[in-house]
Amino acid sequence: RSTGNNDITKGGTGDTVSITGSSDEVAFATGTGVQVNSVGTNELSFTSSTSNFTLTGSNEDVGVTSAAVTLGNNVSVGLVGSSDTTTGTTGDTVTEVGNSDILTLGTGGTAIVTGTGETINASSDHINLGASSSATINGSSDTTTGTTGDTVTEAGNSDILTLGTGGTATVTGTGETINASSDHINLG
């Protein structure tokens, strides 16, 4: 357990770590079954695979692969890694870089996602996609902004989708708004 500031904690398989300070670093070189609970600010956590994170602080940075990440209300987090499952609550801001991630936002959240094979479950949220990203977005009343070369599959109602040049969108739902120029649009 780390309760101070500017601490460095290292661990391994099966460890549980709780962090309540600020500007702390947690590193797991080879760990499975690792549980990290963070309520501080400016935390930096790295681990290998099959780990669980519960984050309730702000300005958290996590580097993981195949991890389960749970967010508290109004959390700001940066995630780097692939095949992660992240579940947010109200007002979270998630910056996610990786491939084959699953992100579920609560209402009023913001996601900045760069990667391929991404799945985003969101309603009444803002989503920004990095260049050449591919994402399936499920939910209603979302505002999604893409950049160059994105591929978006969107299923829901009353969404607003803006594509960058050279993008492709497949849209299913009613009341959809699509802003596009030099893009491919498929209606489901």
Secondary structure per residue as TSV (DSSP state, phi and psi in degrees):
chain	resnum	aa	ss	phi	psi
A	1	R	-	360.0	131.6
A	2	S	B	-116.5	120.2
A	3	T	-	-119.9	0.2
A	4	G	S	-95.6	-164.3
A	5	N	S	-115.4	150.8
A	6	N	S	58.0	35.3
A	7	D	-	-90.4	152.1
A	8	I	E	-119.5	124.0
A	9	T	E	-122.5	133.1
A	10	K	E	-122.7	146.7
A	11	G	E	-156.0	-171.2
A	12	G	-	-148.8	-154.6
A	13	T	T	-52.2	130.1
A	14	G	T	76.7	3.3
A	15	D	-	-75.6	149.9
A	16	T	E	-121.5	128.2
A	17	V	E	-127.8	132.5
A	18	S	E	-115.6	131.7
A	19	I	E	-121.6	127.3
A	20	T	-	-126.8	5.7
A	21	G	S	-92.4	-153.1
A	22	S	B	-136.0	153.4
A	23	S	S	56.0	39.1
A	24	D	-	-95.4	158.5
A	25	E	E	-126.8	133.2
A	26	V	E	-121.6	127.8
A	27	A	E	-130.2	133.2
A	28	F	E	-125.9	108.2
A	29	A	S	-68.8	-46.0
A	30	T	S	-142.3	98.3
A	31	G	-	-141.3	140.0
A	32	T	S	-126.4	149.1
A	33	G	S	72.6	20.8
A	34	V	-	-79.0	136.1
A	35	Q	E	-120.4	121.3
A	36	V	E	-120.1	123.3
A	37	N	E	-113.4	118.4
A	38	S	E	-124.0	125.0
A	39	V	-	-120.8	10.4
A	40	G	S	-91.2	-163.5
A	41	T	B	-125.7	153.0
A	42	N	S	57.5	39.6
A	43	E	-	-83.6	151.0
A	44	L	E	-130.3	116.6
A	45	S	E	-126.7	131.1
A	46	F	E	-127.8	138.5
A	47	T	E	-152.5	171.7
A	48	S	E	-84.3	-108.0
A	49	S	E	-124.2	168.3
A	50	T	S	55.1	49.5
A	51	S	-	-116.4	161.1
A	52	N	E	-121.3	132.0
A	53	F	E	-123.4	134.6
A	54	T	E	-119.0	116.9
A	55	L	E	-117.9	124.7
A	56	T	-	-127.4	5.0
A	57	G	S	-91.0	-157.1
A	58	S	B	-132.2	157.3
A	59	N	S	55.3	43.2
A	60	E	E	-84.1	143.5
A	61	D	E	-126.0	129.3
A	62	V	E	-134.2	128.8
A	63	G	E	-111.5	110.6
A	64	V	E	-146.7	164.7
A	65	T	E	-136.7	133.3
A	66	S	S	57.4	40.3
A	67	A	-	-106.7	159.9
A	68	A	E	-105.8	122.2
A	69	V	E	-119.8	126.3
A	70	T	E	-115.3	131.7
A	71	L	E	-110.5	143.1
A	72	G	-	-81.8	-174.6
A	73	N	T	-68.9	140.3
A	74	N	T	57.1	37.1
A	75	V	-	-88.4	141.8
A	76	S	E	-112.9	119.2
A	77	V	E	-140.7	144.7
A	78	G	E	-111.6	124.8
A	79	L	E	-117.2	129.4
A	80	V	E	-124.8	124.4
A	81	G	-	147.7	173.0
A	82	S	S	-119.9	158.0
A	83	S	S	60.3	33.4
A	84	D	-	-93.9	152.8
A	85	T	E	-118.0	116.4
A	86	T	E	-116.8	130.0
A	87	T	E	-120.0	118.5
A	88	G	-	-104.6	173.8
A	89	T	-	-126.3	-156.4
A	90	T	T	-65.7	130.8
A	91	G	T	73.4	16.8
A	92	D	-	-75.7	151.0
A	93	T	E	-120.4	117.8
A	94	V	E	-121.6	124.3
A	95	T	E	-107.9	117.9
A	96	E	E	-125.6	125.3
A	97	V	E	-123.9	118.6
A	98	G	S	161.6	-176.5
A	99	N	S	-122.2	150.8
A	100	S	S	59.2	36.7
A	101	D	-	-91.1	155.3
A	102	I	E	-119.2	120.7
A	103	L	E	-121.9	124.0
A	104	T	E	-116.0	119.7
A	105	L	-	-102.2	148.6
A	106	G	-	-82.0	-178.5
A	107	T	T	-69.8	150.2
A	108	G	T	73.2	19.4
A	109	G	-	-94.4	168.8
A	110	T	E	-132.7	134.5
A	111	A	E	-126.7	133.0
A	112	I	E	-116.3	110.5
A	113	V	E	-123.0	129.7
A	114	T	E	-129.5	122.5
A	115	G	S	157.0	-179.3
A	116	T	S	-119.0	152.4
A	117	G	S	69.5	25.8
A	118	E	E	-79.1	144.8
A	119	T	E	-122.6	125.8
A	120	I	E	-124.1	121.9
A	121	N	E	-107.3	115.4
A	122	A	-	-155.3	147.2
A	123	S	S	-139.6	130.2
A	124	S	S	62.0	43.1
A	125	D	-	-126.1	169.5
A	126	H	E	-111.2	130.7
A	127	I	E	-128.1	129.6
A	128	N	E	-119.9	131.1
A	129	L	E	-107.5	138.3
A	130	G	-	-74.7	167.4
A	131	A	T	-59.0	139.5
A	132	S	T	58.4	28.1
A	133	S	-	-85.7	156.9
A	134	S	E	-130.0	132.0
A	135	A	E	-147.6	145.1
A	136	T	E	-104.6	123.7
A	137	I	E	-116.5	120.6
A	138	N	E	-113.1	129.0
A	139	G	-	140.8	173.6
A	140	S	S	-120.2	156.7
A	141	S	S	60.8	34.2
A	142	D	-	-95.1	154.5
A	143	T	E	-116.2	114.6
A	144	T	E	-116.1	131.7
A	145	T	E	-121.6	121.5
A	146	G	-	-102.9	171.7
A	147	T	-	-124.0	-163.0
A	148	T	T	-59.9	128.7
A	149	G	T	74.4	17.3
A	150	D	-	-76.3	150.6
A	151	T	E	-120.4	119.8
A	152	V	E	-125.2	129.8
A	153	T	E	-112.1	118.4
A	154	E	E	-123.2	124.7
A	155	A	E	-123.5	118.1
A	156	G	S	163.9	-173.0
A	157	N	S	-124.0	149.5
A	158	S	S	58.8	36.5
A	159	D	-	-91.8	156.8
A	160	I	E	-119.0	121.0
A	161	L	E	-121.1	125.4
A	162	T	E	-119.1	120.9
A	163	L	-	-101.3	150.3
A	164	G	-	-83.2	178.3
A	165	T	T	-63.8	138.8
A	166	G	T	76.6	19.9
A	167	G	-	-90.6	166.8
A	168	T	E	-132.5	133.8
A	169	A	E	-131.3	137.4
A	170	T	E	-117.6	118.3
A	171	V	E	-122.8	129.7
A	172	T	E	-125.9	127.4
A	173	G	S	148.4	-179.6
A	174	T	S	-117.8	153.1
A	175	G	S	70.2	23.7
A	176	E	-	-79.2	144.2
A	177	T	E	-119.3	126.0
A	178	I	E	-123.2	123.3
A	179	N	E	-109.7	115.9
A	180	A	-	-150.5	150.8
A	181	S	S	-145.8	124.3
A	182	S	S	61.0	41.7
A	183	D	-	-124.6	169.7
A	184	H	E	-108.4	127.1
A	185	I	E	-120.6	127.1
A	186	N	E	-117.8	128.3
A	187	L	E	-102.2	130.6
A	188	G	-	-94.5	360.0
